[in-house]
Every structure is written in structure tokens, then in C-alpha cells.
Amino acid sequence: MGLDRAASINDLRLRAKRRIPRFAFDLVDGGAENERNMRRNSEAFEEVELTPRYMVDVSKIDTTATVFGQTYDAPFGMAPIGMLNAFWPGADLTLARLCKAQNIPYVASSASSTTLEALAEAADGNGWFQLYVSSDAAVTEGLIARAEAAGYTTLMVTADVPAAGKRDRDIRNQLAVPFRFTPDVILQCAMNPRWALRSLKYGAPNVANYANLLQGATSYAEVQKTLITPGFTWDDLKRLRARWKGRLLVKGILHAQDAVTCAELGCDGIVVSNHGGRQVDFGPPTIEALPAIADAVAGRMTVIVDSGIRRGADMLRAKALGADFAFAGRAFAYGVGAGGDAGAQKAFEILHLELVRALGQLGVSTFDDVGPTHLSKYRNK
Ligand SMILES: Cc1cc2nc3c(=O)[nH]c(=O)nc-3n(C[C@H](O)[C@H](O)[C@H](O)COP(=O)(O)O)c2cc1C
């Protein structure tokens, strides 16, 4: 199917699947273990029903949303995705530029395949930085100092990776450090010549912000120790709050009490997230975790949700259940995989046009006005 005929994010996903070697596609498309949590994320969004109201003038629709004093043209942004250039070479910069052009936030990952400095420049004022706390305090401090120097003012620290997720597809695909060109991988590349040629042009992707530290790494264990730590605690968050002068958000919150503690420690916001179902397969979908969390911290901090957003209406569902803003990860990745710059643009357009249409159908002309009164049923409350 051509890009122009793609009607949904899932159409973009199917097109990307045909253009990308399996091992690289699975890297983004996969989730933890049985992938139950990943599936439930989107299903649970679909289960939230909103009741339309009619005879309301919806000839002008306003999708703007203001977060941390900045007004964005849509109530969603691009979630941080590590190593995205392995999925589609050049994807990081394509998406940072798209977010600037559409005036939505772009979150640069600590584990991005392009340096945080280059991404700050491309996102040009619309960039936020996602921080992984390393087992080496000097590595964490190095990233914070670089983020500050690059001009980021919003830091999103990820809490939900005390251990790396177990992704069965990656194990089956024998992903390893250093990357191994097995006969199967070579065959997969040969069957996707466009991807292979682009990869040759862009070079092998790496976790660019740690490139010097990881030179010569020979195992995943080494990479993980540099990137993440099982020892990240509330005391570290307290220190981080004192260290970072800008806005601070915690990403990966699923429990209302954890959200309350974030507020008490002076954080500016949280992202209710389960990492797109890539961490724990036994956890709840985020849209089910959201209402209790939003109730607990309503008015005290900004509440953002991600994981499973595939339709414009999902943003309305999230807003009705207490979120201020949303992020999408794979939806944008599928777009860029389906068609580079034009595909990324298409992903944005699909989500945004669906959102505009859904607002009109709901009988609401301003995104900000969506609220609990639009819920057909008060689920999980
Ligand atoms: C391939 C991939 C890599 C990711 N890398 C990171 C990362 O480096 N840091 C982070 O905080 N979250 C990371 N995430 C999680 C996303 O930020 C986001 O929470 C998730 O993609 C949302 O779910 P969705 O893909 O269903 O929209 C990653 C997700 C994917 C799919």
C-alpha cells in the first residue's frame, strides 16, 4: 500500500514492516515477554467510551494545549525512543524536525542514536531531554550538564527501568553487542535493499550520547550498567530535583502513591507510562492506571500519559480521564519507517486529523474543554 492510501497508524505499521528487516522492525514493534501488556495498552484505550453531544457549533476546532508555559499546536508529542536509527536510518533527526515544524514537543532519549546536542538544534526550542540514571554518577552528571548546555529546559527522568525489559523477539533475533552479521541478518538486509543502502550511508547506529564510554563494549551487561541502574531511589530523585533548575518530570509512574511522592519532592509533572509494554508484561495498561493517579495529584502537577496511543480519539479518552497531555512513541516510528520524512508527516497528520474529527463529533470545539462529563461510563474510578 502506498503512503497516500494509508488511513491509520496501523496501515503505516504494516507498510514499515514490509520495508525493514525483521530484526530491526521487531526492535521497535516488540514488547516484554508475551506482549500482553503492550496489546492491552491499545485495547484499554478502545474500551473507554465517550458520549457525543450534538447541535453544538464545532466549525472552529482548537487543538492547542499549554504545558509548562509553552503552547503547542496539538496535545501530544513524540516520546523518547532509543536507537531509533536502527529502525530507520536518520529517523531521530526526521522526527525532531517534524516536531518543530508541527509545534509539538520532541523528547530526545538518553539512548538516542543521534547526539542530544544535534537533536536540541533540530527540535529548536521544542526539545525535552529524557534522562536514564546510570549506575555511574559521573555518567549521569555528564548527561545533565550536556543537556543544560544544549539548552534543554525540561528534563524527563525515566523511573521504570530498574532492570532492562525481557523482549523475547530480540532474544530470538539474537541481538548482541557487538552486533553480529549472521547469515540470517545478511539475508534480511538483502531483502530490504532500500533500508540496507540507507544504513550504509548513515553508518551503524549506536547510543550516540555514550559513544566514547561504550567503545569496545562486548556485552549487553556492560551497556546496561552504563545506561541504567537498579539502584535509582527516591533519594536520588531528591538530589536530581536540587540539581536540575528547569522543569522536572518523572516518566513511568503507575501507582498513585508514587505520583504523590513525586509531587511532594517538587517535581513538575509525571508521565503515566509502562514504556509501551516493553518493561513488565504483568502490569496494567496506562489508561487504566491514569484515573486514580490523576485524582491523587490533580492540580498539583502536570499529568501526561503514553503507551498504546494509536488514534486521535485516544487523546480525548486520556483527557477525559484526567491527563493534560499525551505522548506517542511507536505511532511516529511506524510513520518514519513507512516513508521517511513524508511518512513521519503522515503519522502526525493521521493522529491530528483524527483528533480534530473526534472533537467535532464529540461536540467540543476546544481540546481543553474535554473532561469527565464526556465519559459514557466512569471506569476504574
Ligand atoms: C524502541 C523503543 C525504544 C524506547 N526507548 C526509550 C528510551 O530510551 N527512554 C524512555 O524513557 N522510553 C523509551 N521508550 C518508551 C517510549 O518513550 C514510550 O513510553 C512508549 O513508546 C509509549 O508507547 P507507544 O509506543 O505504544 O506509544 C522506548 C520505546 C520503544 C518502542
PDBQT file of the ligand as one rigid body, heavy atoms in Angstrom, charges set to zero:
ROOT
HETATM    1  C1  LIG A 401      12.009   1.035  20.527  1.00  0.00    +0.000 C 
HETATM    2  C2  LIG A 401      11.657   1.823  21.752  1.00  0.00    +0.000 A 
HETATM    3  C3  LIG A 401      12.673   2.438  22.467  1.00  0.00    +0.000 A 
HETATM    4  C4  LIG A 401      12.367   3.199  23.590  1.00  0.00    +0.000 A 
HETATM    5  N1  LIG A 401      13.373   3.854  24.242  1.00  0.00    +0.000 NA
HETATM    6  C5  LIG A 401      13.084   4.601  25.319  1.00  0.00    +0.000 A 
HETATM    7  C6  LIG A 401      14.096   5.349  25.961  1.00  0.00    +0.000 A 
HETATM    8  O1  LIG A 401      15.240   5.364  25.541  1.00  0.00    +0.000 OA
HETATM    9  N2  LIG A 401      13.763   6.042  27.082  1.00  0.00    +0.000 N 
HETATM   10  C7  LIG A 401      12.486   6.050  27.578  1.00  0.00    +0.000 A 
HETATM   11  O2  LIG A 401      12.229   6.671  28.602  1.00  0.00    +0.000 OA
HETATM   12  N3  LIG A 401      11.492   5.387  26.948  1.00  0.00    +0.000 NA
HETATM   13  C8  LIG A 401      11.759   4.679  25.840  1.00  0.00    +0.000 A 
HETATM   14  N4  LIG A 401      10.755   4.026  25.190  1.00  0.00    +0.000 N 
HETATM   15  C9  LIG A 401       9.355   4.157  25.663  1.00  0.00    +0.000 C 
HETATM   16  C10 LIG A 401       8.670   5.352  24.996  1.00  0.00    +0.000 C 
HETATM   17  O3  LIG A 401       9.207   6.563  25.447  1.00  0.00    +0.000 OA
HETATM   18  C11 LIG A 401       7.160   5.373  25.284  1.00  0.00    +0.000 C 
HETATM   19  O4  LIG A 401       6.947   5.271  26.675  1.00  0.00    +0.000 OA
HETATM   20  C12 LIG A 401       6.409   4.268  24.558  1.00  0.00    +0.000 C 
HETATM   21  O5  LIG A 401       6.904   4.091  23.265  1.00  0.00    +0.000 OA
HETATM   22  C13 LIG A 401       4.936   4.607  24.522  1.00  0.00    +0.000 C 
HETATM   23  O6  LIG A 401       4.204   3.553  23.978  1.00  0.00    +0.000 OA
HETATM   24  P1  LIG A 401       3.740   3.503  22.429  1.00  0.00    +0.000 P 
HETATM   25  O7  LIG A 401       4.958   3.128  21.666  1.00  0.00    +0.000 OA
HETATM   26  O8  LIG A 401       2.698   2.450  22.434  1.00  0.00    +0.000 OA
HETATM   27  O9  LIG A 401       3.245   4.876  22.076  1.00  0.00    +0.000 OA
HETATM   28  C14 LIG A 401      11.026   3.293  24.027  1.00  0.00    +0.000 A 
HETATM   29  C15 LIG A 401      10.007   2.689  23.290  1.00  0.00    +0.000 A 
HETATM   30  C16 LIG A 401      10.306   1.972  22.150  1.00  0.00    +0.000 A 
HETATM   31  C17 LIG A 401       9.185   1.375  21.353  1.00  0.00    +0.000 C 
ENDROOT
TORSDOF 0
